[in-house]
């Protein structure tokens, strides 16, 4: 009996040793993965990419110079803009796609404290309708005046019906494990550590302009949202312009290439859909019925892009209807509209755009007086300091792309 008992004890001890060795091998195997996950999460925390949107908005309220731009975690323009709108309740609101993002509070002084740019939150006509519903139902505070930038692809007969603002899941990626996992995978695929962002950390200085920044994109490139909702492009673009002051279509692929090859927003043979135009008019009229003054605006394309659109057999009819039919239809319904104007029509040239369809803040200094002129006589916009706008252009540091230009030594 004793030998049998001893043998059983030895086998039990051997089993435990084998289990321990297996666990050790598993731990050694998992150690690199766990180490990477912890290091990646440290990047998100250190740079501020993992800051929840609510924390960012609060921080920008305390420090209006703060720049926000996530690099790895989902940027969620819609969530960020909606949260800010609820907090600030601006009386003067800009809405549209990224093409309106260079309208800034400094364009509307002395109304700068009442202004917010929700650009980037609207990706199509459906988003405009949802925005109107949110305003009507009390989901967002009502502004006194709304400036809406309208893109031509919103009115294509084959335009997407998806609404970015009505996505079922608008939870902050910073508060979701899936959001962190997606960011970590992106970091792994990039094969690059954001050293500058890690060195400075959330609240550190952005490159060239030295703005306090949160998020790896803002810390690495100086690219992000300002307190007023407008977009700060990477100052590296400004540095490159100072070295070689010519127009560059910086979109990827360039807008002019998209037009000539018929890709992206310019694919196929688009037609302006009268049903969608009616829906646009109805959406804007509903906002007007809520007591909101609406000024529509057709944002600027470069002269190069506009010529290509006019000369394209596939695109010219759609382009003409957008420029002519949209403003005339809105005017018939009593909705103010600033028509599409190329840089040359504004006395400028294509150097005043970042690419084929994103106008700079300097170009928009010529557009704002037109928006003011289109507004009602008793409009909030009538108090905009137009003389002050002229002085902005006279500042010796102004270049075609920006008011705050880096020094030439940069």
N, C-alpha and C positions, 0 to 999 in steps of 0.2 A: 504493500500500500504506500509506503513512504517513497520509493523510487518513482511511482506513478505521480504522486503529489508534487514531487520536485520537478518532474518533467513538465507538468502542467504550468507550474509557476514560471519556469524558464520560457515556455512558449508564450505565456502572457507578457513577460518582460520583452521578449523579442518582438511581439506584435506592437507593443507600445513604442519601442525604439524605431520600428519600421514606419509607424504612423507619424512619429516625430520627424523622421528623415523626409517623409513625403510632404509634411507641412512646411519644412524648411525649404525643400525644393520649390514648392509652390510660392513661398514667400520671396525666394530669390528670383523666381520667374516674374512675379508681379511687381517687385520693387521698382524696376525702371518705369513701368507704366504708372504706378502710383506716384512716383517721384515727378514724372512729367505732368500728371494731372494736377498735382499740388503746385508745381511751378507755374503751369498755365493759369491756374486760378489766382495765384499771386499776381500775375501780370494784369489780370482783369481788375483785381482789387486795387493794386498799386496805381494803375493809370486812371482809375475812375470809370472804366468801361462798365463795371458792375454796379455803378450808382443807379438806384431806381430813378425813374423820371421825376417822381415827386420831390426827391432830394435835390435833383438838378435844378428844378424850377424854383425851389426855395432858396438855393444857393445863388441863383441869378437875381432873385429879388433882393438879396442882401448885397450882392456885388454886381451891378449892371455891366461891368466890364468883362465878366466871365464868359468864356467861349466854351461851347459844348459840342463835342463830336466823337461819338463812339467809333472805334475802328474794327472791333471784332464781334462784339455783341450787336444784335440787331438794332439799327438806328431808330426805327419806329417813329418816323416823322409825325405820323397821324396821332399817336398817343401823346407825344411830347407837345404838339401844338394844341390838342384838345385840352390837356391838363392846364397849359398856360392860359388858354382862353377862359377857362372856368375860374382860375385864380384872379386874373387881371381885369376881366370885364371891360375890354377896350371900347371906347366910343368910336374910334376910327380903325376899321379892320380891312386888311388886304387878304384876298383868298385867290388861290390858283395853283398852278404847278410850280416846278422849280424855276420857271421862266419869269416869275414875279418876285423872286427872292432878293433882288438887289434894291427893292424899294425899302428905304430905311426911315427911322424916326427923324433923322436929321433933315430929310426931305420935307417934313411937314411941320417944322417949328413955326409957332410955339406950341403945337399940338403934340409934341414928341412924347409927353407923358400919357397921352390918351391913345397912342398908336400901337398896333401890333400887326405883324406880318405872319399870316398863317399859311404862306406859300409852301408848297410841297405836300400839303395835306390833301389837295384835290388832284386826282390823277385822271379824271374824266367827268363827263356830264352827270353820271350817277352820283358821284361824290358831292357835286353841287346840290343836287336834289336832297341828299341825306343831310348836308349842312343846313339847308333851309328847314328841313323837318326838325332837326335838333334845336334850331333857333325858335321855331314855332311852338314846339312842345315844352320849352323851358329847359331843355338839356344843356343849352349854352346861353349865356347872357346876350341880350340883344344889343348890337352896336347901333350907333346913330347913323353912320355912313359905312357902306361896304364897297370896296373897289375890287372888281372881279376880272382876272385875266382869263381870256377864253382862247384855247388852243384849237387849231383847225381840225386836228384828229378827233376831237370830242364829237364832231358832227358828221363823221364818216358813217355811211350806211352800214358798214361792217364793224363799227366800233365795239369794243368790249363792253359788256353790260355789268361787269364786276364793279362793286363799290368798295374802295379801300377803307372808307370811314365806317362802313357797316359790317366789317369783318366780325364774325361771331366772337373770335378770341382776341380781345384787345388787351390781354394781360401783359404786363411788363416782362420782357425777356429776362431782365435782371433778377426777377423774383421767381423764375422757373428753372428747374434743373435742365430741361430740354434746351433752354436758351443758352445756358452756360456750356452745355455739351457741344452745341453747334458752334459757339465761339471758340472753344478749345480745338475743335476739328479744323476750323478755319486757320487758327494760329499754327496748327501742325502742318497744314498744306502750304502755308506761306513760307516755311523754312527760314523764317527771319524773326529775330527778337527785336521788339521796339525799344532799343537801348535808350534813346533820348527820352521817350515817355517814361521808362522805368527810372531813369536818373532823376527827372524832375518830379514825377509823381503828380497825382491829382492836385490841382491848384497851382502847379508850376507854370512857368512861362512858355507861351507858344513861340515858335521860331520867328525871327525877324521883327515882328511887331511887339513881342513881349507881353501879350495879354495873358492874364491868368486863365488856365485851361483845364477842363475835365474831359477825359476820354483820350484814348491813344491817337485817334485821328487828329484831334485838336492839338495834342502835345507834340506829335511827330511832324505834322504838316501845317499846323495853323489853320486847318480847315474845319469849320463848324458853325453852329448857330450863335448869333449874338443875342443879347437880352431882348431885343425888339423883334426877334423871330427872323431877321434877315440872315443871309448866308455870307460868311467870310470865306472867300476862296483862298486856297493856299497862297501865301505871300511869295512862294517860290515862282509862281507865275508872273508876279509883278517884278521880281528880280530879273527873270529872263527877259521880260519886256524892256526893262531899262537897258539891258545889254544889246537887244535887237528889237527896236520899236516898230514892229510890223504886225499885221493881223495874222493870227494863227487860229485855225479851227481846231480847238482842243478837245472836242468830243471824241469818243472812241466807239465806233468809227466816226470820222468827221461828218458833220451834217451835210456838207456839200456832196460827199461820197454817197450818203444815204439817198439823197435826192436823185443823183445821176444814175444810181444802180437800182433805185426803186425798192429800198429795204426799210426795215423798222417802221416808223410812222408814215413813211411815204411808199409803202409797198402796194403793188397792184395798180388799179385804175380807180382811185377813190371818187366817190360821189357825195356831195353834200346832201344829207338826208333831210327833207322838209319836215318829217315827223320829229326828228331829233331837234331841229331848229325850233319847232313849235314847243317842244318840251323845255328847251333852254329859255324861251320867252316866258313860258308859264312859271318856271322856277324863279326867274328874276322878278316877275310880276307878283308872285306870292310873297317874296321878301319885301317888295314895295308896299304891299297891302298890310304888312306887319308894321309899317311905319319906318322902315329902314330905307334910307336914300341909297340907291344903287347906281354906281357908275361902272359900266362895262368897259373893257379895254382889250384890244387885240395886240399883244406884245410884239416887239420888234424882231424881225429876222435881219440877217446881214444882207447888204446889197447883193453880194455874191449868191447867196441862197435864194433871194427873191427873184433874181434874174433866171436862175436855173429852174425855179418853179414855173415862171412865166413861159419859158421856152420848152418845157417838157410836154410832149404830146399826151402823156398819161395823167399829168398832174395839173396842167394849166387851167382847165375848167373848174376843178375843185378849188384851186387857189383863188381864182377870180371870184367865185361865189362866196368864199370865206371873206375876202376883202370888201366886197361890194354888198352882197345880199345880207350878211349878218348885221352890219351897222344900219342899213336902211330898214330892215325888219324890226330891229329894236327901236329905232326912231319912231316908226309908225305906232308902236305900242307905248310910246312915251318914256322909254328907257334910255338914259344918256349913254353914249358909247364913243370912246376915243378910237378912231380907226387905226388900222395898221399903217405905220410910217417907217420907211427904211432910214438908216442913218443919214443918207444923202438928203432925204426930205427934211431932216432935222438940222441940216447944216454940218453934219459930222461925216465920219467914214467908218469902215468896218473895224478899225482898231479899237472902237468903243464897245466891242462885243468880245466875250470870252470865247465864243465859238459861233457857229452859224445861226443859233437862235437864243442865246442867253445874253441879253444886254447888260452892260455894266451899270453900276450906280451912278457913274458920271453921265452916261447917256440918258439915264432916267431923270436927271436934273432938267433936261429939255422936255421930258414927257409930263412931269408933274404939273407945270402950268397949264397944259392942255386938259389934264384931269380936273384941275380947279375950274377952268373955264367952262367945262361941260357940266359942272355941278349946279344945283339949284342956287338961286340968289341968296337965300337964307341959309345955305349949307354951312356946316362946320368947316368945310374945306376953304371957304372964302376968307378965313382968317390966316391961311398959310402965308408966311413971309416970303413972297416971291423975290423981293430985293435981296433977301438973305441967300436965296438959291443962286442968284447971279454972283454973289461974293464967294460962294463955295467954288465956283468955277475959276475965279480969279486967284485962288490960293496957289502959290508957286510950287507946292508939293504935289498938286493934282496931276495925275497922268490919266490917259483915256480909260483906264480900267478901274481906278480906285482913288478915293480921296486921301486915305492914309497909306502913302507909298513908302516902302522901305528906303533907307538911305542908299545912295549909289555905291557906297562902300560894301553893302551887302551882296 
